[in-house]
Amino acid sequence: MKELLRTNDPTVIALATALLDGEGITCFRFDVNMSVLDGSLGILPQRLMVADRDLFLAQAVMRDAEIETS
């Protein structure tokens, strides 16, 4: 697993997840529960992870959508 994206913005995570799903790339959201524990203040970032073999394509999808990656 490789980190594709790290952000405090839940809308960016949702958009990125939808874009990746549309391309058939499986992704996993890490630290979702940790960000909820902080009281939804956005202090702790969530991470979006993809399989090693999907990283290059996932980065291209994010670049096309103008979403900064890790």
N, CA, C and O atoms as a Tripos MOL2 file, in Angstrom:
@<TRIPOS>MOLECULE
protein
  280   279    70     0     0
PROTEIN
NO_CHARGES

@<TRIPOS>ATOM
      1 N           0.8490   -1.1840    0.0000 N.3       1 MET1
      2 CA          0.0000    0.0000    0.0000 C.3       1 MET1
      3 C           0.8920    1.2450    0.0000 C.2       1 MET1
      4 O           1.9020    1.3210    0.7000 O.2       1 MET1
      5 N           0.4830    2.1890   -0.7950 N.am      2 LYS2
      6 CA          1.1870    3.4690   -0.8840 C.3       2 LYS2
      7 C           0.2140    4.5940   -0.5830 C.2       2 LYS2
      8 O          -0.9640    4.5300   -0.9370 O.2       2 LYS2
      9 N           0.7220    5.6200    0.0730 N.am      3 GLU3
     10 CA         -0.1020    6.7890    0.3680 C.3       3 GLU3
     11 C          -0.2340    7.6370   -0.8850 C.2       3 GLU3
     12 O           0.7600    8.0540   -1.4800 O.2       3 GLU3
     13 N          -1.4570    7.8800   -1.2710 N.am      4 LEU4
     14 CA         -1.7350    8.7160   -2.4350 C.3       4 LEU4
     15 C          -2.0280   10.1450   -2.0130 C.2       4 LEU4
     16 O          -1.6070   11.0960   -2.6730 O.2       4 LEU4
     17 N          -2.7470   10.2900   -0.9160 N.am      5 LEU5
     18 CA         -3.2740   11.5960   -0.5390 C.3       5 LEU5
     19 C          -3.3820   11.6990    0.9710 C.2       5 LEU5
     20 O          -3.7480   10.7320    1.6410 O.2       5 LEU5
     21 N          -3.0620   12.8730    1.5100 N.am      6 ARG6
     22 CA         -3.2210   13.1520    2.9400 C.3       6 ARG6
     23 C          -3.8270   14.5450    3.0530 C.2       6 ARG6
     24 O          -3.2540   15.5270    2.5780 O.2       6 ARG6
     25 N          -4.9940   14.6150    3.6890 N.am      7 THR7
     26 CA         -5.6740   15.9090    3.7850 C.3       7 THR7
     27 C          -6.6010   15.9570    4.9940 C.2       7 THR7
     28 O          -7.0450   14.9270    5.5000 O.2       7 THR7
     29 N          -6.8770   17.1580    5.4380 N.am      8 ASN8
     30 CA         -7.8500   17.3880    6.5090 C.3       8 ASN8
     31 C          -9.2410   17.6540    5.9450 C.2       8 ASN8
     32 O         -10.2150   17.7160    6.6950 O.2       8 ASN8
     33 N          -9.3350   17.8100    4.6470 N.am      9 ASP9
     34 CA        -10.5940   18.1790    3.9950 C.3       9 ASP9
     35 C         -11.3740   16.9260    3.5810 C.2       9 ASP9
     36 O         -10.9580   16.2190    2.6630 O.2       9 ASP9
     37 N         -12.4910   16.6460    4.2420 N.am     10 PRO10
     38 CA        -13.2590   15.4390    3.9050 C.3      10 PRO10
     39 C         -13.8650   15.4800    2.5030 C.2      10 PRO10
     40 O         -14.1440   14.4320    1.9220 O.2      10 PRO10
     41 N         -14.0730   16.6770    1.9540 N.am     11 THR11
     42 CA        -14.6300   16.7510    0.6040 C.3      11 THR11
     43 C         -13.6090   16.3080   -0.4430 C.2      11 THR11
     44 O         -13.9780   15.7130   -1.4560 O.2      11 THR11
     45 N         -12.3450   16.5920   -0.2070 N.am     12 VAL12
     46 CA        -11.2900   16.1540   -1.1270 C.3      12 VAL12
     47 C         -11.1710   14.6340   -1.0990 C.2      12 VAL12
     48 O         -11.0260   13.9960   -2.1420 O.2      12 VAL12
     49 N         -11.2340   14.0570    0.1050 N.am     13 ILE13
     50 CA        -11.1810   12.5930    0.2390 C.3      13 ILE13
     51 C         -12.3640   11.9580   -0.4980 C.2      13 ILE13
     52 O         -12.1940   10.9640   -1.2040 O.2      13 ILE13
     53 N         -13.5480   12.5240   -0.3360 N.am     14 ALA14
     54 CA        -14.7420   11.9760   -0.9900 C.3      14 ALA14
     55 C         -14.6240   12.0700   -2.5130 C.2      14 ALA14
     56 O         -14.9550   11.1160   -3.2180 O.2      14 ALA14
     57 N         -14.1610   13.2000   -3.0170 N.am     15 LEU15
     58 CA        -14.0010   13.3760   -4.4590 C.3      15 LEU15
     59 C         -12.9560   12.4120   -5.0080 C.2      15 LEU15
     60 O         -13.1810   11.7550   -6.0240 O.2      15 LEU15
     61 N         -11.8180   12.3310   -4.3330 N.am     16 ALA16
     62 CA        -10.7480   11.4440   -4.7890 C.3      16 ALA16
     63 C         -11.2030    9.9880   -4.7930 C.2      16 ALA16
     64 O         -10.8980    9.2420   -5.7230 O.2      16 ALA16
     65 N         -11.9270    9.5890   -3.7620 N.am     17 THR17
     66 CA        -12.4400    8.2200   -3.6830 C.3      17 THR17
     67 C         -13.3940    7.9380   -4.8430 C.2      17 THR17
     68 O         -13.3230    6.8740   -5.4580 O.2      17 THR17
     69 N         -14.2750    8.8720   -5.1410 N.am     18 ALA18
     70 CA        -15.2220    8.6980   -6.2440 C.3      18 ALA18
     71 C         -14.5030    8.6110   -7.5900 C.2      18 ALA18
     72 O         -14.8610    7.7900   -8.4340 O.2      18 ALA18
     73 N         -13.5040    9.4470   -7.7860 N.am     19 LEU19
     74 CA        -12.7460    9.4130   -9.0400 C.3      19 LEU19
     75 C         -12.0190    8.0850   -9.2130 C.2      19 LEU19
     76 O         -12.0220    7.5000  -10.2960 O.2      19 LEU19
     77 N         -11.3990    7.6170   -8.1390 N.am     20 LEU20
     78 CA        -10.6730    6.3470   -8.2050 C.3      20 LEU20
     79 C         -11.6250    5.1820   -8.4370 C.2      20 LEU20
     80 O         -11.3320    4.2810   -9.2220 O.2      20 LEU20
     81 N         -12.7580    5.2010   -7.7570 N.am     21 ASP21
     82 CA        -13.7630    4.1500   -7.9630 C.3      21 ASP21
     83 C         -14.2250    4.1270   -9.4240 C.2      21 ASP21
     84 O         -14.4310    3.0610  -10.0050 O.2      21 ASP21
     85 N         -14.3820    5.3040   -9.9980 N.am     22 GLY22
     86 CA        -14.7980    5.3980  -11.3920 C.3      22 GLY22
     87 C         -13.7870    4.8120  -12.3600 C.2      22 GLY22
     88 O         -14.1460    4.3580  -13.4470 O.2      22 GLY22
     89 N         -12.5230    4.8230  -11.9630 N.am     23 GLU23
     90 CA        -11.4570    4.2530  -12.7940 C.3      23 GLU23
     91 C         -11.1810    2.7950  -12.4510 C.2      23 GLU23
     92 O         -10.3120    2.1650  -13.0550 O.2      23 GLU23
     93 N         -11.9190    2.2600  -11.4840 N.am     24 GLY24
     94 CA        -11.7200    0.8630  -11.0950 C.3      24 GLY24
     95 C         -10.5180    0.6370  -10.2060 C.2      24 GLY24
     96 O         -10.0030   -0.4780  -10.1260 O.2      24 GLY24
     97 N         -10.0600    1.6930   -9.5310 N.am     25 ILE25
     98 CA         -8.9090    1.5950   -8.6320 C.3      25 ILE25
     99 C          -9.4210    1.4830   -7.2050 C.2      25 ILE25
    100 O         -10.1400    2.3580   -6.7240 O.2      25 ILE25
    101 N          -9.0510    0.4130   -6.5400 N.am     26 THR26
    102 CA         -9.4620    0.2170   -5.1550 C.3      26 THR26
    103 C          -8.6100    1.1000   -4.2510 C.2      26 THR26
    104 O          -7.3850    1.1230   -4.3670 O.2      26 THR26
    105 N          -9.2650    1.8200   -3.3560 N.am     27 CYS27
    106 CA         -8.5420    2.6710   -2.4140 C.3      27 CYS27
    107 C          -9.0910    2.4470   -1.0080 C.2      27 CYS27
    108 O         -10.2210    1.9900   -0.8310 O.2      27 CYS27
    109 N          -8.2850    2.7730   -0.0340 N.am     28 PHE28
    110 CA         -8.6520    2.6070    1.3630 C.3      28 PHE28
    111 C          -8.4090    3.9120    2.0990 C.2      28 PHE28
    112 O          -7.3760    4.5570    1.9180 O.2      28 PHE28
    113 N          -9.3690    4.2940    2.9320 N.am     29 ARG29
    114 CA         -9.2320    5.5040    3.7470 C.3      29 ARG29
    115 C          -8.6570    5.1170    5.1000 C.2      29 ARG29
    116 O          -9.2520    4.3230    5.8300 O.2      29 ARG29
    117 N          -7.5060    5.6750    5.4320 N.am     30 PHE30
    118 CA         -6.8660    5.4340    6.7220 C.3      30 PHE30
    119 C          -7.0990    6.6400    7.6240 C.2      30 PHE30
    120 O          -7.2590    7.7640    7.1480 O.2      30 PHE30
    121 N          -7.1160    6.3980    8.9040 N.am     31 ASP31
    122 CA         -7.2180    7.4340    9.9480 C.3      31 ASP31
    123 C          -8.5770    8.1230    9.9790 C.2      31 ASP31
    124 O          -8.6960    9.2250   10.5150 O.2      31 ASP31
    125 N          -9.5960    7.4950    9.4180 N.am     32 VAL32
    126 CA        -10.9400    8.0780    9.4500 C.3      32 VAL32
    127 C         -11.4210    8.1800   10.8880 C.2      32 VAL32
    128 O         -11.9290    9.2230   11.3000 O.2      32 VAL32
    129 N         -11.2670    7.1170   11.6460 N.am     33 ASN33
    130 CA        -11.7220    7.1230   13.0370 C.3      33 ASN33
    131 C         -10.8990    8.0620   13.9030 C.2      33 ASN33
    132 O         -11.4260    8.6400   14.8530 O.2      33 ASN33
    133 N          -9.6340    8.2240   13.5980 N.am     34 MET34
    134 CA         -8.8030    9.1540   14.3690 C.3      34 MET34
    135 C          -9.2670   10.5920   14.1520 C.2      34 MET34
    136 O          -9.2770   11.3920   15.0880 O.2      34 MET34
    137 N          -9.6480   10.9180   12.9280 N.am     35 SER35
    138 CA        -10.1060   12.2840   12.6660 C.3      35 SER35
    139 C         -11.4470   12.5480   13.3380 C.2      35 SER35
    140 O         -11.7500   13.6940   13.6700 O.2      35 SER35
    141 N         -12.2540   11.5130   13.5430 N.am     36 VAL36
    142 CA        -13.5240   11.6690   14.2560 C.3      36 VAL36
    143 C         -13.2570   11.9030   15.7410 C.2      36 VAL36
    144 O         -13.9730   12.6640   16.3930 O.2      36 VAL36
    145 N         -12.2250   11.2480   16.2740 N.am     37 LEU37
    146 CA        -11.8990   11.3990   17.6930 C.3      37 LEU37
    147 C         -11.4870   12.8200   18.0560 C.2      37 LEU37
    148 O         -11.6760   13.2490   19.1950 O.2      37 LEU37
    149 N         -10.9290   13.5490   17.1040 N.am     38 ASP38
    150 CA        -10.4950   14.9120   17.4300 C.3      38 ASP38
    151 C         -11.6690   15.8830   17.4960 C.2      38 ASP38
    152 O         -11.4680   17.0860   17.6580 O.2      38 ASP38
    153 N         -12.8840   15.3750   17.3740 N.am     39 GLY39
    154 CA        -14.0630   16.2330   17.4810 C.3      39 GLY39
    155 C         -14.4340   16.8870   16.1720 C.2      39 GLY39
    156 O         -15.1270   17.9040   16.1570 O.2      39 GLY39
    157 N         -13.9810   16.3150   15.0760 N.am     40 SER40
    158 CA        -14.2650   16.8370   13.7330 C.3      40 SER40
    159 C         -13.7350   18.2570   13.5460 C.2      40 SER40
    160 O         -14.3210   19.0590   12.8200 O.2      40 SER40
    161 N         -12.6320   18.5510   14.2030 N.am     41 LEU41
    162 CA        -12.0090   19.8620   14.0570 C.3      41 LEU41
    163 C         -11.0690   19.9170   12.8590 C.2      41 LEU41
    164 O         -10.6150   20.9900   12.4620 O.2      41 LEU41
    165 N         -10.7850   18.7590   12.2940 N.am     42 GLY42
    166 CA         -9.8840   18.7310   11.1470 C.3      42 GLY42
    167 C          -8.4270   18.8050   11.5170 C.2      42 GLY42
    168 O          -7.6000   19.1930   10.6910 O.2      42 GLY42
    169 N          -8.0900   18.4410   12.7380 N.am     43 ILE43
    170 CA         -6.7010   18.5080   13.1860 C.3      43 ILE43
    171 C          -5.8880   17.3500   12.6290 C.2      43 ILE43
    172 O          -4.7610   17.5370   12.1720 O.2      43 ILE43
    173 N          -6.4650   16.1510   12.6690 N.am     44 LEU44
    174 CA         -5.7600   14.9610   12.2050 C.3      44 LEU44
    175 C          -6.1620   14.6440   10.7660 C.2      44 LEU44
    176 O          -7.3450   14.4530   10.4840 O.2      44 LEU44
    177 N          -5.2020   14.5870    9.8620 N.am     45 PRO45
    178 CA         -5.5380   14.3270    8.4600 C.3      45 PRO45
    179 C          -5.9150   12.8700    8.2110 C.2      45 PRO45
    180 O          -5.4660   11.9650    8.9150 O.2      45 PRO45
    181 N          -6.7360   12.6690    7.2080 N.am     46 GLN46
    182 CA         -7.0510   11.3320    6.7220 C.3      46 GLN46
    183 C          -6.1050   11.0290    5.5630 C.2      46 GLN46
    184 O          -5.6230   11.9310    4.8790 O.2      46 GLN46
    185 N          -5.8540    9.7360    5.3610 N.am     47 ARG47
    186 CA         -4.9800    9.3170    4.2630 C.3      47 ARG47
    187 C          -5.7580    8.4150    3.3170 C.2      47 ARG47
    188 O          -6.6060    7.6280    3.7360 O.2      47 ARG47
    189 N          -5.4510    8.5470    2.0510 N.am     48 LEU48
    190 CA         -6.0310    7.6840    1.0310 C.3      48 LEU48
    191 C          -4.8990    6.8190    0.4820 C.2      48 LEU48
    192 O          -3.8970    7.3270   -0.0190 O.2      48 LEU48
    193 N          -5.0790    5.5100    0.5860 N.am     49 MET49
    194 CA         -4.0420    4.5570    0.2100 C.3      49 MET49
    195 C          -4.5010    3.7480   -1.0010 C.2      49 MET49
    196 O          -5.6870    3.4610   -1.1590 O.2      49 MET49
    197 N          -3.5390    3.3840   -1.8530 N.am     50 VAL50
    198 CA         -3.8120    2.5220   -3.0040 C.3      50 VAL50
    199 C          -2.7500    1.4290   -3.0530 C.2      50 VAL50
    200 O          -1.6870    1.5510   -2.4450 O.2      50 VAL50
    201 N          -3.0510    0.3720   -3.7780 N.am     51 ALA51
    202 CA         -2.0790   -0.7100   -3.9610 C.3      51 ALA51
    203 C          -0.8690   -0.1810   -4.7280 C.2      51 ALA51
    204 O          -0.9890    0.7330   -5.5440 O.2      51 ALA51
    205 N           0.2880   -0.7620   -4.4580 N.am     52 ASP52
    206 CA          1.5240   -0.3340   -5.1210 C.3      52 ASP52
    207 C           1.3660   -0.3030   -6.6410 C.2      52 ASP52
    208 O           1.8140    0.6380   -7.2960 O.2      52 ASP52
    209 N           0.7320   -1.3250   -7.1940 N.am     53 ARG53
    210 CA          0.6040   -1.4400   -8.6530 C.3      53 ARG53
    211 C          -0.3210   -0.3670   -9.2430 C.2      53 ARG53
    212 O          -0.2600   -0.0980  -10.4420 O.2      53 ARG53
    213 N          -1.1710    0.2440   -8.4180 N.am     54 ASP54
    214 CA         -2.1290    1.2440   -8.8960 C.3      54 ASP54
    215 C          -1.6650    2.6800   -8.6760 C.2      54 ASP54
    216 O          -2.3470    3.6170   -9.0910 O.2      54 ASP54
    217 N          -0.5220    2.8660   -8.0340 N.am     55 LEU55
    218 CA         -0.0990    4.2120   -7.6370 C.3      55 LEU55
    219 C           0.0620    5.1470   -8.8330 C.2      55 LEU55
    220 O          -0.4360    6.2730   -8.8050 O.2      55 LEU55
    221 N           0.7470    4.6990   -9.8780 N.am     56 PHE56
    222 CA          1.0060    5.5720  -11.0290 C.3      56 PHE56
    223 C          -0.2940    6.0450  -11.6730 C.2      56 PHE56
    224 O          -0.4590    7.2330  -11.9500 O.2      56 PHE56
    225 N          -1.2110    5.1170  -11.9080 N.am     57 LEU57
    226 CA         -2.4980    5.4730  -12.5210 C.3      57 LEU57
    227 C          -3.3170    6.3680  -11.5900 C.2      57 LEU57
    228 O          -3.9570    7.3160  -12.0440 O.2      57 LEU57
    229 N          -3.2970    6.0690  -10.2980 N.am     58 ALA58
    230 CA         -4.0410    6.8800   -9.3260 C.3      58 ALA58
    231 C          -3.5000    8.3100   -9.2820 C.2      58 ALA58
    232 O          -4.2740    9.2610   -9.1790 O.2      58 ALA58
    233 N          -2.1800    8.4660   -9.3600 N.am     59 GLN59
    234 CA         -1.5890    9.8040   -9.3810 C.3      59 GLN59
    235 C          -2.0130   10.5620  -10.6400 C.2      59 GLN59
    236 O          -2.2490   11.7690  -10.5890 O.2      59 GLN59
    237 N          -2.1100    9.8630  -11.7580 N.am     60 ALA60
    238 CA         -2.5500   10.5000  -13.0020 C.3      60 ALA60
    239 C          -3.9990   10.9690  -12.8890 C.2      60 ALA60
    240 O          -4.3410   12.0530  -13.3620 O.2      60 ALA60
    241 N          -4.8430   10.1610  -12.2660 N.am     61 VAL61
    242 CA         -6.2470   10.5350  -12.0670 C.3      61 VAL61
    243 C          -6.3310   11.7860  -11.1910 C.2      61 VAL61
    244 O          -7.1080   12.6950  -11.4850 O.2      61 VAL61
    245 N          -5.5360   11.8390  -10.1180 N.am     62 MET62
    246 CA         -5.5370   13.0000   -9.2230 C.3      62 MET62
    247 C          -4.9980   14.2350   -9.9430 C.2      62 MET62
    248 O          -5.5220   15.3360   -9.7700 O.2      62 MET62
    249 N          -3.9710   14.0560  -10.7360 N.am     63 ARG63
    250 CA         -3.3910   15.1760  -11.4790 C.3      63 ARG63
    251 C          -4.4180   15.7580  -12.4530 C.2      63 ARG63
    252 O          -4.5380   16.9780  -12.5730 O.2      63 ARG63
    253 N          -5.1570   14.8890  -13.1470 N.am     64 ASP64
    254 CA         -6.1910   15.3560  -14.0810 C.3      64 ASP64
    255 C          -7.2880   16.1380  -13.3690 C.2      64 ASP64
    256 O          -7.8770   17.0530  -13.9450 O.2      64 ASP64
    257 N          -7.5640   15.7780  -12.1160 N.am     65 ALA65
    258 CA         -8.5980   16.4640  -11.3290 C.3      65 ALA65
    259 C          -8.0280   17.6390  -10.5340 C.2      65 ALA65
    260 O          -8.7420   18.2880   -9.7700 O.2      65 ALA65
    261 N          -6.7370   17.9050  -10.7220 N.am     66 GLU66
    262 CA         -6.0390   18.9960  -10.0270 C.3      66 GLU66
    263 C          -6.0890   18.8440   -8.5090 C.2      66 GLU66
    264 O          -6.2650   19.8190   -7.7790 O.2      66 GLU66
    265 N          -5.9300   17.5970   -8.0460 N.am     67 ILE67
    266 CA         -5.8550   17.3010   -6.6170 C.3      67 ILE67
    267 C          -4.4040   16.9810   -6.2940 C.2      67 ILE67
    268 O          -3.8100   16.0930   -6.9070 O.2      67 ILE67
    269 N          -3.8260   17.7060   -5.3260 N.am     68 GLU68
    270 CA         -2.4360   17.4650   -4.9340 C.3      68 GLU68
    271 C          -2.2980   16.1260   -4.2390 C.2      68 GLU68
    272 O          -3.1180   15.7720   -3.3910 O.2      68 GLU68
    273 N          -1.2540   15.3740   -4.5980 N.am     69 THR69
    274 CA         -1.0030   14.0840   -3.9670 C.3      69 THR69
    275 C           0.1940   14.1800   -3.0360 C.2      69 THR69
    276 O           0.9270   15.1690   -3.0350 O.2      69 THR69
    277 N           0.3740   13.1370   -2.2480 N.am     70 SER70
    278 CA          1.4970   13.0880   -1.2940 C.3      70 SER70
    279 C           2.8080   12.8900   -2.0160 C.2      70 SER70
    280 O           3.8600   12.8240   -1.3790 O.2      70 SER70
@<TRIPOS>BOND
     1     1     2 1
     2     2     3 1
     3     3     4 2
     4     3     5 am
     5     5     6 1
     6     6     7 1
     7     7     8 2
     8     7     9 am
     9     9    10 1
    10    10    11 1
    11    11    12 2
    12    11    13 am
    13    13    14 1
    14    14    15 1
    15    15    16 2
    16    15    17 am
    17    17    18 1
    18    18    19 1
    19    19    20 2
    20    19    21 am
    21    21    22 1
    22    22    23 1
    23    23    24 2
    24    23    25 am
    25    25    26 1
    26    26    27 1
    27    27    28 2
    28    27    29 am
    29    29    30 1
    30    30    31 1
    31    31    32 2
    32    31    33 am
    33    33    34 1
    34    34    35 1
    35    35    36 2
    36    35    37 am
    37    37    38 1
    38    38    39 1
    39    39    40 2
    40    39    41 am
    41    41    42 1
    42    42    43 1
    43    43    44 2
    44    43    45 am
    45    45    46 1
    46    46    47 1
    47    47    48 2
    48    47    49 am
    49    49    50 1
    50    50    51 1
    51    51    52 2
    52    51    53 am
    53    53    54 1
    54    54    55 1
    55    55    56 2
    56    55    57 am
    57    57    58 1
    58    58    59 1
    59    59    60 2
    60    59    61 am
    61    61    62 1
    62    62    63 1
    63    63    64 2
    64    63    65 am
    65    65    66 1
    66    66    67 1
    67    67    68 2
    68    67    69 am
    69    69    70 1
    70    70    71 1
    71    71    72 2
    72    71    73 am
    73    73    74 1
    74    74    75 1
    75    75    76 2
    76    75    77 am
    77    77    78 1
    78    78    79 1
    79    79    80 2
    80    79    81 am
    81    81    82 1
    82    82    83 1
    83    83    84 2
    84    83    85 am
    85    85    86 1
    86    86    87 1
    87    87    88 2
    88    87    89 am
    89    89    90 1
    90    90    91 1
    91    91    92 2
    92    91    93 am
    93    93    94 1
    94    94    95 1
    95    95    96 2
    96    95    97 am
    97    97    98 1
    98    98    99 1
    99    99   100 2
   100    99   101 am
   101   101   102 1
   102   102   103 1
   103   103   104 2
   104   103   105 am
   105   105   106 1
   106   106   107 1
   107   107   108 2
   108   107   109 am
   109   109   110 1
   110   110   111 1
   111   111   112 2
   112   111   113 am
   113   113   114 1
   114   114   115 1
   115   115   116 2
   116   115   117 am
   117   117   118 1
   118   118   119 1
   119   119   120 2
   120   119   121 am
   121   121   122 1
   122   122   123 1
   123   123   124 2
   124   123   125 am
   125   125   126 1
   126   126   127 1
   127   127   128 2
   128   127   129 am
   129   129   130 1
   130   130   131 1
   131   131   132 2
   132   131   133 am
   133   133   134 1
   134   134   135 1
   135   135   136 2
   136   135   137 am
   137   137   138 1
   138   138   139 1
   139   139   140 2
   140   139   141 am
   141   141   142 1
   142   142   143 1
   143   143   144 2
   144   143   145 am
   145   145   146 1
   146   146   147 1
   147   147   148 2
   148   147   149 am
   149   149   150 1
   150   150   151 1
   151   151   152 2
   152   151   153 am
   153   153   154 1
   154   154   155 1
   155   155   156 2
   156   155   157 am
   157   157   158 1
   158   158   159 1
   159   159   160 2
   160   159   161 am
   161   161   162 1
   162   162   163 1
   163   163   164 2
   164   163   165 am
   165   165   166 1
   166   166   167 1
   167   167   168 2
   168   167   169 am
   169   169   170 1
   170   170   171 1
   171   171   172 2
   172   171   173 am
   173   173   174 1
   174   174   175 1
   175   175   176 2
   176   175   177 am
   177   177   178 1
   178   178   179 1
   179   179   180 2
   180   179   181 am
   181   181   182 1
   182   182   183 1
   183   183   184 2
   184   183   185 am
   185   185   186 1
   186   186   187 1
   187   187   188 2
   188   187   189 am
   189   189   190 1
   190   190   191 1
   191   191   192 2
   192   191   193 am
   193   193   194 1
   194   194   195 1
   195   195   196 2
   196   195   197 am
   197   197   198 1
   198   198   199 1
   199   199   200 2
   200   199   201 am
   201   201   202 1
   202   202   203 1
   203   203   204 2
   204   203   205 am
   205   205   206 1
   206   206   207 1
   207   207   208 2
   208   207   209 am
   209   209   210 1
   210   210   211 1
   211   211   212 2
   212   211   213 am
   213   213   214 1
   214   214   215 1
   215   215   216 2
   216   215   217 am
   217   217   218 1
   218   218   219 1
   219   219   220 2
   220   219   221 am
   221   221   222 1
   222   222   223 1
   223   223   224 2
   224   223   225 am
   225   225   226 1
   226   226   227 1
   227   227   228 2
   228   227   229 am
   229   229   230 1
   230   230   231 1
   231   231   232 2
   232   231   233 am
   233   233   234 1
   234   234   235 1
   235   235   236 2
   236   235   237 am
   237   237   238 1
   238   238   239 1
   239   239   240 2
   240   239   241 am
   241   241   242 1
   242   242   243 1
   243   243   244 2
   244   243   245 am
   245   245   246 1
   246   246   247 1
   247   247   248 2
   248   247   249 am
   249   249   250 1
   250   250   251 1
   251   251   252 2
   252   251   253 am
   253   253   254 1
   254   254   255 1
   255   255   256 2
   256   255   257 am
   257   257   258 1
   258   258   259 1
   259   259   260 2
   260   259   261 am
   261   261   262 1
   262   262   263 1
   263   263   264 2
   264   263   265 am
   265   265   266 1
   266   266   267 1
   267   267   268 2
   268   267   269 am
   269   269   270 1
   270   270   271 1
   271   271   272 2
   272   271   273 am
   273   273   274 1
   274   274   275 1
   275   275   276 2
   276   275   277 am
   277   277   278 1
   278   278   279 1
   279   279   280 2
@<TRIPOS>SUBSTRUCTURE
     1 MET1         2 RESIDUE 1 A MET
     2 LYS2         6 RESIDUE 1 A LYS
     3 GLU3        10 RESIDUE 1 A GLU
     4 LEU4        14 RESIDUE 1 A LEU
     5 LEU5        18 RESIDUE 1 A LEU
     6 ARG6        22 RESIDUE 1 A ARG
     7 THR7        26 RESIDUE 1 A THR
     8 ASN8        30 RESIDUE 1 A ASN
     9 ASP9        34 RESIDUE 1 A ASP
    10 PRO10       38 RESIDUE 1 A PRO
    11 THR11       42 RESIDUE 1 A THR
    12 VAL12       46 RESIDUE 1 A VAL
    13 ILE13       50 RESIDUE 1 A ILE
    14 ALA14       54 RESIDUE 1 A ALA
    15 LEU15       58 RESIDUE 1 A LEU
    16 ALA16       62 RESIDUE 1 A ALA
    17 THR17       66 RESIDUE 1 A THR
    18 ALA18       70 RESIDUE 1 A ALA
    19 LEU19       74 RESIDUE 1 A LEU
    20 LEU20       78 RESIDUE 1 A LEU
    21 ASP21       82 RESIDUE 1 A ASP
    22 GLY22       86 RESIDUE 1 A GLY
    23 GLU23       90 RESIDUE 1 A GLU
    24 GLY24       94 RESIDUE 1 A GLY
    25 ILE25       98 RESIDUE 1 A ILE
    26 THR26      102 RESIDUE 1 A THR
    27 CYS27      106 RESIDUE 1 A CYS
    28 PHE28      110 RESIDUE 1 A PHE
    29 ARG29      114 RESIDUE 1 A ARG
    30 PHE30      118 RESIDUE 1 A PHE
    31 ASP31      122 RESIDUE 1 A ASP
    32 VAL32      126 RESIDUE 1 A VAL
    33 ASN33      130 RESIDUE 1 A ASN
    34 MET34      134 RESIDUE 1 A MET
    35 SER35      138 RESIDUE 1 A SER
    36 VAL36      142 RESIDUE 1 A VAL
    37 LEU37      146 RESIDUE 1 A LEU
    38 ASP38      150 RESIDUE 1 A ASP
    39 GLY39      154 RESIDUE 1 A GLY
    40 SER40      158 RESIDUE 1 A SER
    41 LEU41      162 RESIDUE 1 A LEU
    42 GLY42      166 RESIDUE 1 A GLY
    43 ILE43      170 RESIDUE 1 A ILE
    44 LEU44      174 RESIDUE 1 A LEU
    45 PRO45      178 RESIDUE 1 A PRO
    46 GLN46      182 RESIDUE 1 A GLN
    47 ARG47      186 RESIDUE 1 A ARG
    48 LEU48      190 RESIDUE 1 A LEU
    49 MET49      194 RESIDUE 1 A MET
    50 VAL50      198 RESIDUE 1 A VAL
    51 ALA51      202 RESIDUE 1 A ALA
    52 ASP52      206 RESIDUE 1 A ASP
    53 ARG53      210 RESIDUE 1 A ARG
    54 ASP54      214 RESIDUE 1 A ASP
    55 LEU55      218 RESIDUE 1 A LEU
    56 PHE56      222 RESIDUE 1 A PHE
    57 LEU57      226 RESIDUE 1 A LEU
    58 ALA58      230 RESIDUE 1 A ALA
    59 GLN59      234 RESIDUE 1 A GLN
    60 ALA60      238 RESIDUE 1 A ALA
    61 VAL61      242 RESIDUE 1 A VAL
    62 MET62      246 RESIDUE 1 A MET
    63 ARG63      250 RESIDUE 1 A ARG
    64 ASP64      254 RESIDUE 1 A ASP
    65 ALA65      258 RESIDUE 1 A ALA
    66 GLU66      262 RESIDUE 1 A GLU
    67 ILE67      266 RESIDUE 1 A ILE
    68 GLU68      270 RESIDUE 1 A GLU
    69 THR69      274 RESIDUE 1 A THR
    70 SER70      278 RESIDUE 1 A SER
